[in-house]
Amino acid sequence: MSTKDPALEAEFTRKMVLGILGTLEQKGLLSKEEVDGIIRAARQAAQPAPKRPLGGPAGPGTTWVRPGQTHEPVDRSTPVAIPNVQRQPEPVKTEAAPPVIDIDLG
C-alpha cells in the first residue's frame, strides 16, 4: 500500500511533463505550436465529458409529458384544418397621372 499523496504525485508528474516538453522545444524537436497543442489536448482530456443530451430532436406528433404525469393519448378523430399559406399575387397599382400646373406668365 502506497502512502504517497495523489495530489503531490499529480503535481510532480505535471511539472515533469512540462519540463520534458520545454526541453524538447528548446532542442528544436517540437515547435511552440506543437507544445501548446499537446498541453491543450491534455487539459481537454482531463476534463470530465459533458453530459450527452437525451435523444435527438422531437419528431412530429411528439407529446411531452412531465415526470409523474400520466400519458393521455391525443384525440385524432377531429379533422385538422390546413391553412392556405400560398402567396397571393401583389395587386397591380395603377399610377395616377402627375398633376399638371398651368401658369400663364403673359
N, C-alpha and C positions, 0 to 999 in steps of 0.2 A: 504494500500500500504506500502510495506516494504522499509525502507531507508538503509538497510544493503547492503554492497558491496558484490557481489557474489564471488569475488576473496578472500576476507577475510573469508567468510563463508567456501569456499572450503579449505583454508589453515587450519582453525580451525578444520574442520572435518578430514582432513588428519592427523593432529597431534594427535587428539583424538583417531582415529583408530590405529595409530602406538603405542600410549600409552597403549591401551587395549591389542593389540597383544603382546607387550613387557611384560605386566603384566601376561598374560596367559602363556607366555613362561617361565617366572621366577617361576611361581607356578607349572610348570611341566605339565600343561594341554595341551600344544602344544609344539611340538619339533621345533628345529631351521629350519628343512627342511619344516615343515608344514607352519610356518610363512613365509618363503621365497616363498613357492608356492602360498600362499594367496596374498602376495604383487605382485608377478609376474602376477597372474591372474587379479588382479585389474588394473595393468598398461596396460595389453593387452586389457582389456575391455574398458579402457579409450581412446585408440587409435581409430581413425576412421577406418572403414572397408575398405580394399583395393578395388579398382575398379575391378569388375569382367571382364574378357576378353569377347569380343563379340563372342558368339557362340563357337563351337568346332573347331577342325582341318578341313580344307577344304577337301571335298571329291573328288574322281576322276572326272575330267571333269569340275572342278570349273573354271570359268573365272572371274578374278579380274577386277574391273572397278574403276577408280579413281573418287572421288567426282566431280560431274559436267559433267563427261564424259558419253556419251550415250552407252548403251549396244548394241554391234553388235554381232549377232549370228555367231558361228564358222561354216565354210563350212565343212560339214561332208560327202560330196559326194566323196571326194578324198580318195582312199583306203590308209590305213596305213600299211607300211611295218614293220613287226615284225622281229627284228634282231635275228639271230641264236646265242644264247648265251650258247649253250651246250658245256660242256668241251670236248675238243679234247684229245684223249689219247696221252700220252707222247711218243715221238719217242724212239724206243729201240736203245740204243747206243751200238755198238759192240766195245769192248775194244781191242786195238791192243796188240799184244804180247810184253812183256817187251823186251827192247834191250838186246842183249847178247854181252858181252865183252869177247873176246877170247885173252888171253895173254899167250904167250909162255915164260915160265920162264927158260927154259933149254938151 
